[in-house]
Amino acid sequence: MVSKDQLGRTLYFENFPQRIISTVPSVSELLYDLGLEQKVVGITKFCIHPAHWLSQKKIIGGTKNLRFDAIESLSPDLIIANKEENTEAEIHYLMSKHKVWVSDINNLIEAEEFILEMGRILDSKLNSDLLFSTIQKSRQSFQKLVSDVTKEIRVCYLIWRNPYMAVGAETYIHSMIKECGFINVFEDKNRYPEVTLEDILERNPDWVFLSSEPYPFKEIHLNEFGRLKAILVDGEAFSWYGSHIIRSFYYFCNLVPQLT
């Protein structure tokens, strides 16, 4: 079996992987929803879904500080990583010792392709096809609900504080902002630009979205933006790809009425 990861690297498999390590929280959740609980042997300390895996699976460090000794002890036949969430140096080291499938997801289409490919190479195609179909239905239901309601809503999505860091173009979060029908006021910037309060005020968004992750914005931060309206949003809904997309669209259905 041959598979090309999202960096364009070709991986060869004689058999379906039986000892899988996930270095990404949203990937761990996807593997669970694909019915692969018995095949996943290691996860990071940030892989909080499903919750019981934190006590039942080997913890192999954090997403950006992997424990190579723990990984080696598990003898994985596949490690699933991500270009953005893991460090290049650590992933390249693992590539020298193991099969590593690296995702690089910047939009919904790439997320769906990832789900289908994981199902194919992990012997869970029926489950991945079902997830794909459910995502499509969830998306269609959301689009029918909001119709043209969100098209003029301009948002600034913040992922960090001190300094403020916003979401720009060429990111998965930006693609989900667009899926909601919102206008990203920093879409002329790439990736995650550092911005000042003055920059945000000058862009004059209708709403400032304060993400629950990676920086854990709280209610005490809502009043930092002067005349601008701010709201706490679920970072998982906007940034977790994989099976979490289904939950994302349900979340968006509840979010939009709060903004209009």
Secondary structure, DSSP 4 states (H G I P E B T S, - for coil): -EEE-TTS-EEE-SS--SSEEE-SHHHHHHHHHTT-TTTEEEE-TT--SSTTHHHHSEE-EETTEE-HHHHHHH--SEEEEETTTS-HHHHHHHHTTS-EEEE---SHHHHHHHHHHHHHHTT-HHHHHHHHHHHHHHHHHHHHHHTTTTTT-EEEEEEETTTEEE--BSSHHHHHHHHTT-EETTTTSBSS-EE-HHHHHHH--SEEEEESSSS---GGGTTTTTTS-EEEE-HHHHH--TTHHHHHHHHHHHHHHHH-
